[in-house]
Amino acid sequence: MEERTIFIEIFQPFAQYRNPFTFYYAQTYPLPPKSTIIGMLQNACNDWYGHEFGIENWWNLKVSVHGGFESVFWNYQQLIKGELGFTESGMWVNRHDKNPGGNIWLPLYGEGLTSQRVPIFQQELFNGHLYIFIRGDEKLIEKIKVSLENPNKVLYLGRSEDIVFIRSIKEVRPQEYLDISDLKLTYPTYILEKNFPIANRKYPVYSIPIKVLFRNNGQNVNHKSEITKETERVSEFKTVIYISQDLILKENTKIKCEFYEIDNKQIRIVDGGWL
């Protein structure tokens, strides 16, 4: 199988990449996880469920994300916690009510607890400049490239309101492969944590989703209409180190590194930088 690599430069005015391991407030990851990026690409290609290329080919894509946001702020919002249902008229109903039809709160986990709007602090990102590398099957990469160059819909990364502006799409090849013992980063990035030889543990660590599947009785969902209350969401997470400054390795240690120069931007992807 022939592989190709494309480089995507994105501007995103606002973003919130929800960290599902935070409960009392909604923390955002500093950069979009792999699953979020793949979701954006599936949406752009109208291939959410892998009918054209196969769902596993989508998740076998390698992703390396770089860049960051100008600032972080806190937004105080009311979020709905609980279970909501809708009738044909669009009204909330209580499924345990023999005569549904009004705005009735639904049970939450058990009798006596009801769904409700809860005020919560939500961390959000402002003015993002993202540089994303995608590597994989040449036919799928070509489809992604064409779909992003000529989008037939408004694209978003994360929430549906977090729209993106594609500034550049290019097919790229690394200029050289290096063995390095220290690295001066141009932009923050994620690196897979497993056995990575950093000199100290001063860098933040996150568990990010890299794969998300929807299944009914163990079988992958093939269409949105198949998603029901019983549909199982299966997520795979990996631990990454968020490197936002120079990377210092353990003494007498070297790692492999790909070097790219794109539009006067020098970007290096170390061994472990592909998710």
C-alpha positions as CSV (number, residue, x, y, z in Angstrom):
1,M,0.0,0.0,0.0
2,E,1.4,3.3,-1.1
3,E,1.3,6.1,1.5
4,R,1.1,9.8,1.1
5,T,1.3,12.7,3.5
6,I,-0.5,16.0,3.4
7,F,-0.1,19.2,5.4
8,I,-3.2,21.2,6.5
9,E,-3.0,24.7,7.9
10,I,-6.1,25.8,9.8
11,F,-7.3,28.9,11.5
12,Q,-10.0,28.3,14.2
13,P,-11.5,31.4,16.0
14,F,-12.9,29.4,18.9
15,A,-12.6,25.8,20.1
16,Q,-13.5,23.5,23.0
17,Y,-12.0,19.9,22.8
18,R,-13.8,18.4,25.8
19,N,-11.7,16.4,28.1
20,P,-14.2,13.6,29.2
21,F,-12.2,13.0,32.4
22,T,-13.2,16.3,33.9
23,F,-16.6,16.5,35.7
24,Y,-17.0,19.6,37.9
25,Y,-15.9,21.9,35.0
26,A,-15.4,21.3,31.3
27,Q,-11.7,21.3,30.6
28,T,-10.4,21.5,27.0
29,Y,-7.5,19.6,25.6
30,P,-4.8,22.2,24.4
31,L,-4.9,20.7,20.9
32,P,-7.5,18.6,19.1
33,P,-7.2,14.8,19.7
34,K,-6.8,12.4,16.8
35,S,-10.4,11.3,17.0
36,T,-11.6,14.9,16.6
37,I,-9.4,15.5,13.6
38,I,-10.5,12.2,11.9
39,G,-14.2,13.2,12.6
40,M,-13.6,16.5,10.8
41,L,-12.1,14.7,7.8
42,Q,-14.9,12.1,7.7
43,N,-17.4,14.9,7.7
44,A,-15.6,16.7,4.9
45,C,-15.6,13.5,2.8
46,N,-19.2,12.5,3.7
47,D,-17.9,9.1,4.8
48,W,-18.8,9.0,8.5
49,Y,-19.2,5.3,8.6
50,G,-16.5,4.2,6.2
51,H,-18.8,3.1,3.3
52,E,-16.3,4.3,0.7
53,F,-13.0,3.5,2.3
54,G,-13.7,1.3,5.2
55,I,-13.9,2.4,8.8
56,E,-10.6,0.9,9.8
57,N,-8.7,2.7,7.0
58,W,-9.9,6.0,8.5
59,W,-8.6,5.1,12.0
60,N,-5.3,3.7,10.5
61,L,-4.5,7.2,9.3
62,K,-1.5,8.7,11.1
63,V,-2.0,12.2,12.5
64,S,0.6,14.7,13.9
65,V,-0.9,18.0,15.2
66,H,1.1,21.1,16.0
67,G,0.3,24.7,16.8
68,G,-1.8,26.4,19.5
69,F,-4.2,29.1,20.6
70,E,-3.5,32.7,21.5
71,S,-5.5,32.6,24.8
72,V,-7.7,30.5,27.1
73,F,-10.8,31.8,28.7
74,W,-13.6,30.5,30.9
75,N,-17.2,30.5,29.8
76,Y,-20.0,30.1,32.3
77,Q,-22.8,28.0,30.7
78,Q,-25.8,26.0,31.6
79,L,-25.5,22.4,30.3
80,I,-28.3,19.8,30.3
81,K,-27.5,16.8,32.5
82,G,-29.9,13.9,32.1
83,E,-31.9,12.1,29.5
84,L,-34.1,14.0,27.0
85,G,-36.6,12.7,24.6
86,F,-38.8,14.3,21.9
87,T,-42.2,13.7,20.5
88,E,-43.2,14.5,16.9
89,S,-44.2,17.9,18.1
90,G,-40.8,18.4,19.6
91,M,-41.9,18.5,23.3
92,W,-39.9,16.9,26.1
93,V,-41.7,13.9,27.5
94,N,-41.4,11.6,30.5
95,R,-41.4,8.1,29.0
96,H,-42.8,6.7,32.3
97,D,-45.8,9.0,31.9
98,K,-48.9,7.3,30.5
99,N,-50.1,10.6,29.0
100,P,-47.0,12.4,27.7
101,G,-47.2,15.8,26.1
102,G,-45.8,18.4,28.4
103,N,-42.4,19.8,29.4
104,I,-41.6,17.1,32.0
105,W,-38.2,16.4,33.3
106,L,-36.9,12.9,32.5
107,P,-35.4,10.5,35.0
108,L,-31.7,10.7,35.5
109,Y,-30.1,7.4,36.5
110,G,-33.1,6.6,38.8
111,E,-36.4,7.6,40.2
112,G,-36.3,10.9,42.1
113,L,-33.4,12.3,40.1
114,T,-34.4,14.4,37.1
115,S,-32.5,15.9,34.2
116,Q,-31.8,19.6,34.7
117,R,-29.8,22.5,33.5
118,V,-26.7,22.9,35.5
119,P,-24.4,26.0,35.5
120,I,-20.8,24.9,34.8
121,F,-17.5,26.6,33.9
122,Q,-16.3,25.6,30.5
123,Q,-12.7,26.2,29.4
124,E,-12.5,27.5,25.8
125,L,-9.7,28.4,23.4
126,F,-9.4,31.6,21.3
127,N,-7.7,32.2,17.9
128,G,-6.1,28.9,17.0
129,H,-3.4,28.3,14.4
130,L,-3.1,24.6,13.7
131,Y,-0.7,22.7,11.5
132,I,-1.9,19.1,10.9
133,F,-0.1,16.3,9.1
134,I,-2.1,13.4,7.8
135,R,-0.4,10.2,6.5
136,G,-2.1,7.1,5.1
137,D,-3.5,5.2,2.1
138,E,-2.9,7.3,-1.1
139,K,-6.5,7.0,-2.3
140,L,-8.0,8.1,1.0
141,I,-5.4,10.9,1.3
142,E,-6.4,12.1,-2.2
143,K,-10.1,12.1,-1.3
144,I,-9.3,14.2,1.9
145,K,-7.2,16.6,-0.1
146,V,-9.9,17.2,-2.8
147,S,-12.7,17.5,-0.2
148,L,-10.8,20.1,1.8
149,E,-9.8,22.1,-1.2
150,N,-13.5,22.2,-2.4
151,P,-15.6,21.8,0.7
152,N,-19.4,21.4,0.1
153,K,-20.3,22.4,3.7
154,V,-19.0,24.5,6.6
155,L,-16.3,22.5,8.3
156,Y,-15.8,22.4,12.1
157,L,-13.3,20.8,14.5
158,G,-14.8,19.8,17.8
159,R,-18.3,21.3,18.5
160,S,-20.5,22.1,15.6
161,E,-20.1,25.8,16.3
162,D,-16.3,25.6,16.3
163,I,-15.8,26.3,12.6
164,V,-12.5,26.2,10.8
165,F,-10.9,28.0,7.9
166,I,-8.6,26.0,5.7
167,R,-5.6,28.2,4.8
168,S,-3.4,25.8,3.0
169,I,-3.3,22.1,1.9
170,K,-0.2,20.6,0.4
171,E,1.3,17.2,-0.2
172,V,4.6,17.1,1.6
173,R,7.6,14.9,2.1
174,P,10.2,15.2,4.9
175,Q,13.3,17.0,3.7
176,E,15.5,14.7,5.9
177,Y,15.5,12.3,8.8
178,L,17.7,13.2,11.7
179,D,18.9,11.5,14.9
180,I,18.7,14.2,17.6
181,S,19.5,14.4,21.3
182,D,17.5,17.7,21.9
183,L,14.8,19.5,20.0
184,K,13.8,23.1,19.7
185,L,10.1,23.0,18.8
186,T,8.5,25.6,16.5
187,Y,5.0,24.8,17.8
188,P,3.5,22.8,20.7
189,T,2.6,19.2,19.9
190,Y,1.5,15.8,21.3
191,I,4.0,13.0,21.6
192,L,3.0,9.4,22.6
193,E,4.1,8.9,26.2
194,K,5.0,5.2,26.1
195,N,8.8,4.8,26.9
196,F,9.6,8.3,25.5
197,P,13.1,9.2,26.8
198,I,12.5,12.7,28.1
199,A,14.9,14.0,30.8
200,N,12.2,15.0,33.3
201,R,8.5,14.9,33.9
202,K,7.7,18.6,33.8
203,Y,5.4,18.3,30.8
204,P,1.6,17.9,31.1
205,V,0.2,14.5,30.3
206,Y,-3.2,13.8,28.8
207,S,-5.2,10.7,27.9
208,I,-6.7,11.6,24.5
209,P,-9.2,9.6,22.3
210,I,-7.5,8.2,19.2
211,K,-10.4,6.1,17.9
212,V,-14.2,6.1,18.4
213,L,-16.6,3.5,17.0
214,F,-20.4,3.2,17.4
215,R,-21.7,-0.4,17.7
216,N,-24.9,-2.3,18.0
217,N,-24.5,-5.8,19.5
218,G,-20.8,-5.7,18.6
219,Q,-21.3,-4.7,15.0
220,N,-20.2,-1.3,13.7
221,V,-23.0,1.1,12.9
222,N,-23.4,1.7,9.2
223,H,-25.8,4.7,9.2
224,K,-26.9,7.4,11.6
225,S,-30.4,6.0,11.6
226,E,-29.1,2.9,13.3
227,I,-28.0,4.8,16.4
228,T,-30.4,4.1,19.3
229,K,-30.4,4.5,23.0
230,E,-28.7,1.0,23.2
231,T,-25.9,1.9,20.8
232,E,-22.5,1.5,22.4
233,R,-19.8,4.1,21.9
234,V,-16.4,2.4,22.0
235,S,-13.5,4.8,22.5
236,E,-9.8,4.0,22.6
237,F,-7.4,6.3,24.5
238,K,-3.7,6.8,24.5
239,T,-1.5,8.8,26.9
240,V,0.4,11.7,25.3
241,I,2.8,14.3,26.5
242,Y,2.0,17.9,25.6
243,I,5.2,19.5,24.6
244,S,5.0,23.3,24.5
245,Q,8.7,24.1,24.9
246,D,12.1,22.7,24.1
247,L,12.3,19.0,24.4
248,I,15.2,17.7,26.4
249,L,16.0,14.0,26.3
250,K,17.8,11.8,28.7
251,E,21.6,11.8,28.6
252,N,23.2,9.9,25.8
253,T,19.8,9.4,24.1
254,K,18.8,10.0,20.5
255,I,15.5,9.8,18.7
256,K,14.6,9.9,15.0
257,C,13.0,13.1,13.7
258,E,11.4,14.1,10.4
259,F,12.2,17.6,9.3
260,Y,9.8,19.7,7.2
261,E,10.0,23.3,5.9
262,I,6.7,24.6,4.6
263,D,6.0,28.2,3.8
264,N,8.9,29.3,5.9
265,K,7.7,27.2,8.8
266,Q,10.1,24.6,10.2
267,I,8.3,21.7,11.8
268,R,9.9,18.6,13.1
269,I,8.0,15.4,13.9
270,V,9.8,13.1,16.3
271,D,9.4,9.4,16.7
272,G,6.3,9.3,18.8
273,G,4.8,12.4,17.2
274,W,2.5,10.4,14.9
275,L,-0.7,9.5,16.7
